[in-house]
Amino acid sequence: MSIGGHVIARTSDGSYYAWGLNHVGQLGDGTTASALTPIALRTEGTALEGKTLSQVVAGSTTTLALDSSGVVYSWGDNKYGMLGNGTYVDSPVPTPVPTPAGSPMAGKTIVHIGASGHTMGAVASDGSVFGWGSNPTTDYYEGESAMWKVPVLVNTAGTSLEGKHITQFRTGLHRLVLASDGSMYTWGYNASYQLGNGTKVFSPTPSSPMSVASYAFDGVPVALDAERRGTVPAHAPGVVDVTATFEGRTETVVGGYTYQDVPDAPTELTAVPSAGSPQTSIDVTWNNPAYTGRSAITGNPIKYRKAGDLEWSEAADSQIDGLLPGRTYEVVVHSQNSFGLSVASETASVTTTPDVTLAMLTVSLSDPLTPVVQGDTAQFTVTGANTYGDPLPVAPEDVELRSTVGRDVGTGTSMAFDTAGTRTVTATVGSVSGTVEVTASPRYIVTWDENWPDADAPSSDTVSADTLVELPDPSAAGWVITGWNTAAQGDGTPVTTSTPLADIADGPNVTLYARWERRTLELSLSKDRVAAGEAATITATANGSFGTTTDATAETEFSSLDDVATFTDGSVVSTTAGAHVLEGVFDGAVARTTVTVGPSSVDSLTLTPSATTVDQGGSLTFTAVGHDEYGNSIELDPAQAKLTSDVDTDVATGMTMRFPSASRHVVTLTYGDVKTSVTIEVRPGKTASKPQGLVASKPQGLVATGGTAAVALGSTAVALLLLGCVLLLRRRIRRDAH
């Protein structure tokens, strides 16, 4: 803590607070208003922002600060150059003490500062001492008067301080320094033994003071510690003598110390409203106490608060302004002397006159939890207030309600809402008005006309929404609904679940008519070409309600026009090859499609020769046809068909086979894994004797059947001739075969 004409205090967390006089800005808060209670030392927006302070000291009207980097700051009174900034201009906010190049403190790191009266001092880390202000090196009561508006070096050459490393500095009417070896030195004013050297002689140069053995205040000794420090003993207020013993003698200063006391509290405190209406000020009067604490009353701080509040506010004057009308306030007053403040006086209470001038209206639904619905009549609560927000009563008969929707009807503080939607309701009393937004939920009576000769009578629904939630889906044999509209002829406004009912309603009434179209059906196959016995999926798709489609497969009756197909669970199968027309019937709608059925794989073969008998050496042509398991014919690929014979000498070329030898031949057709056979009778060939190179022709009347029929011609010669011809013919045939 440091005390001058104001107080600087440091808390355990390193924060600094200031209070007291501030007429030249010594509190550093940017103002010149004195503070009766501690305020935080201002750093924000000043040179101290972001700095860590290691020391703050108070002079009479000037304050010094030292940060952790060794920079000195000053603020407050600068009448004698105490700010050290080269001017005599006061500063209400902290500014650094300049140390330009070439100045005594340039390049120095300050480790300690001191301030008292109008003299400032600083000690550098190298032990040098600097001063500025009024007579910083001597004293402004004696010696040459001097004012230094920048720091100057204290000259120690030829004095007791020469060679000493100074660590601390104190200044007042005299100067006091402490060296690193623990020795102490003083100089300056000494009229009251301030130098501690046993004399009252002024000393312009430093000297070591005498050691005081003991002190006594009004005969009560002071207990001193090893550093010769002690506490002034308690005593009743008044002036007492002080006795000091040093170097074998005793000196008594008559009336050397005055014990002071705080004054008593003021009496007869009154607080009354100031003149005027509304009354926002109060006048405070009091009497100062008879007991002033042996010191003159220097002020009477006034505090006030609104009844019920915890915090007090300080009044600048005995007339307290800026209060609210119609409130009760509490007021206390203190007496203040140079020693301190008295306790608070008894509390005076005063109530300002209310302001009854209507300045604003608040409008709200009387039952805000109940939704407003189209067609309802809602009740409103209208309250008034003055400029300060104090409630004022409003008579319902004085209220006029209006709405931004022309069909709404207001009566007193109630209003009927004929339409749905949001509107602004305005309440007016005289020239003052207030508004509230009200949303009336829709409530429509919707009539559904199915618009069909056999339909039921129209039905009605109450809809409490801006749009329809869902649309009815009526049915009629062979027909489907395509939608609803506002005209029976179907040429009205189409209506969906997104159509605003307000656009098609007649007040709260809406009539809607159904629109229809005939049922249609479409058949589709998963395959339009299948093998015999292979199933294809058949799907029946019908038009549905409101432009949709529906899968009607399960409800559709299927058939084939040629009655060769089987339908099971949405699939169709036919074992008959060919194109088949399929038909589906659903809800009166008929649809057809065609499926082409091809034969399946070859299951059997039919081999047909051009003849079943042939003469030896002749050829036959064979025709082959395949069949699937259902008997459907299959055209064979000639490249895959192979003819073979059980007679090795038979020769096959494609589907033709030549038979060189006579006998029963089995011809086999192989097609993949399937085979079939046919038996061919090859007859031995017969020829008449003829010259070499001639082709024998059949004798008339002979048939080659595989046996020999002889016809006796009646003579042995003829028989022998015929036998010779036969033998000759067989011999030629064998030759041709080889």
Secondary structure as GFF3:
##gff-version 3
##sequence-region A 1 738
A	DSSP	beta_strand	2	3	.	.	.	ID=ss1
A	DSSP	beta_strand	6	10	.	.	.	ID=ss2
A	DSSP	beta_strand	16	20	.	.	.	ID=ss3
A	DSSP	beta_strand	35	40	.	.	.	ID=ss4
A	DSSP	beta_strand	53	58	.	.	.	ID=ss5
A	DSSP	beta_strand	62	67	.	.	.	ID=ss6
A	DSSP	beta_strand	72	76	.	.	.	ID=ss7
A	DSSP	beta_strand	91	96	.	.	.	ID=ss8
A	DSSP	beta_strand	110	116	.	.	.	ID=ss9
A	DSSP	beta_strand	119	124	.	.	.	ID=ss10
A	DSSP	beta_strand	129	134	.	.	.	ID=ss11
A	DSSP	beta_strand	147	153	.	.	.	ID=ss12
A	DSSP	beta_strand	166	171	.	.	.	ID=ss13
A	DSSP	beta_strand	174	179	.	.	.	ID=ss14
A	DSSP	beta_strand	184	188	.	.	.	ID=ss15
A	DSSP	beta_strand	203	207	.	.	.	ID=ss16
A	DSSP	beta_strand	212	217	.	.	.	ID=ss17
A	DSSP	beta_strand	220	222	.	.	.	ID=ss18
A	DSSP	beta_strand	238	246	.	.	.	ID=ss19
A	DSSP	beta_strand	249	259	.	.	.	ID=ss20
A	DSSP	beta_strand	267	273	.	.	.	ID=ss21
A	DSSP	beta_strand	282	287	.	.	.	ID=ss22
A	DSSP	beta_strand	302	306	.	.	.	ID=ss23
A	DSSP	beta_strand	313	315	.	.	.	ID=ss24
A	DSSP	beta_strand	319	320	.	.	.	ID=ss25
A	DSSP	beta_strand	328	333	.	.	.	ID=ss26
A	DSSP	beta_strand	348	351	.	.	.	ID=ss27
A	DSSP	beta_strand	360	365	.	.	.	ID=ss28
A	DSSP	beta_strand	372	373	.	.	.	ID=ss29
A	DSSP	beta_strand	377	385	.	.	.	ID=ss30
A	DSSP	beta_strand	391	392	.	.	.	ID=ss31
A	DSSP	three_ten_helix	396	398	.	.	.	ID=ss32
A	DSSP	beta_strand	400	403	.	.	.	ID=ss33
A	DSSP	beta_strand	409	411	.	.	.	ID=ss34
A	DSSP	beta_strand	414	416	.	.	.	ID=ss35
A	DSSP	beta_strand	421	429	.	.	.	ID=ss36
A	DSSP	beta_strand	432	441	.	.	.	ID=ss37
A	DSSP	beta_strand	444	449	.	.	.	ID=ss38
A	DSSP	beta_strand	459	463	.	.	.	ID=ss39
A	DSSP	beta_strand	479	485	.	.	.	ID=ss40
A	DSSP	beta_strand	494	495	.	.	.	ID=ss41
A	DSSP	three_ten_helix	501	503	.	.	.	ID=ss42
A	DSSP	beta_strand	509	518	.	.	.	ID=ss43
A	DSSP	beta_strand	521	525	.	.	.	ID=ss44
A	DSSP	beta_strand	529	531	.	.	.	ID=ss45
A	DSSP	beta_strand	536	543	.	.	.	ID=ss46
A	DSSP	three_ten_helix	545	547	.	.	.	ID=ss47
A	DSSP	beta_strand	549	551	.	.	.	ID=ss48
A	DSSP	three_ten_helix	553	555	.	.	.	ID=ss49
A	DSSP	beta_strand	557	560	.	.	.	ID=ss50
A	DSSP	beta_strand	565	568	.	.	.	ID=ss51
A	DSSP	beta_strand	571	574	.	.	.	ID=ss52
A	DSSP	beta_strand	578	586	.	.	.	ID=ss53
A	DSSP	beta_strand	589	598	.	.	.	ID=ss54
A	DSSP	beta_strand	604	609	.	.	.	ID=ss55
A	DSSP	beta_strand	613	615	.	.	.	ID=ss56
A	DSSP	beta_strand	619	627	.	.	.	ID=ss57
A	DSSP	beta_strand	633	634	.	.	.	ID=ss58
A	DSSP	three_ten_helix	638	640	.	.	.	ID=ss59
A	DSSP	beta_strand	641	645	.	.	.	ID=ss60
A	DSSP	beta_strand	651	653	.	.	.	ID=ss61
A	DSSP	beta_strand	656	658	.	.	.	ID=ss62
A	DSSP	beta_strand	663	671	.	.	.	ID=ss63
A	DSSP	beta_strand	674	683	.	.	.	ID=ss64
A	DSSP	alpha_helix	716	737	.	.	.	ID=ss65
###
